[in-house]
Amino acid sequence: ELSQSFDIKKYYDFASRLFDQAEAYDMKNEFAYAYIMYKKYAKLGSDVICKHNYYKHYKVERDAFNRQFAVAVDRLEHLVQRMDEEAAHHAARLRAHEANRQAALAKAELEARARALEEQRRAREQRARAEQLRALEEEGMAEAARRSSQAREAERREAEARRDHEARAAALASASASALALASAAPTAAVSASSAVLSCRSLSSDEAVYTHADGREEVVRVLRAHSEAESVRPARAKAVVGRGGAFGPHPPPHACAFQSTLFLPP
């Protein structure tokens, strides 16, 4: 605010200090402070010094101030342009920074999504491997159980076959012995009392030769032997072939069927 009682030279000194401060800020590119100092200097020169009553009395100070004032106004205009450019650059930097920030966020989001997908893929692979291992284990257990069952079945069949073989062998031996014993006592009773057996000699386990009193020889062969486990007694027949033709069927002993053949003496 203008005070006519205030010495104009003091205004000139104050204006000079403002110009020096503005110039120092301008040299440091501190645009905001430089702009404020230049604006204060311009306001002081236009609103205070130029309207002072003693403005025209001090020509040297006035001319120096006017030259300095023109420089200040020119620098203020350039400063405004520079501030606009700096604001534009700052806005561009802000936009670039925001774009970089958005790009970084998008990249981070993509990376997070990729990591999530990778974790899901690994989890699926782990589950698939676990299921495959479990399937292999179950298959192995099933195969082991099947083999064990087959082995038990084979052992059972082998045991049954062995028992059946032993039973058949025992039955065959028993039937052969019974047949030979019965045949030695009764084969000639069906022919006549005069053809009693004089001797018997065994040819094998299921075949024997009997010599009768009339000189005939009878060969008795066991045709079939049955184990005692068989509940059905099949039809058996004994055919005696000799002089006079074939004789009718005779009931054989239990658990065997045999055939006898008579040979006439020469």
Buried (B, 14 or more C-beta within 10 A) or exposed (E): EEEEEEEBEEBBEBBBEBBEBBBEBBEEEEBEBBBBBBBBBBEBBEEBBBEBEBBEEBEEBBEEBEEBBEEBBEBBEEBEEBBEEBEEEEEEEEEEEEEEEEEEEEEEEEEEEEEEEEEEEEEEEEEEEEEEEEEEEEEEEEEEEEEEEEEEEEEEEEEEEEEEEEEBEEBBEBBBEBBBEBBBEEBBEEBEEEBEBEEBEEEEEBBBBBBBEBEBBBBBBBBBBBBEEEEEEEEBEBEBBBEEEEBEEBEBBEBBBBBBBBBEEE
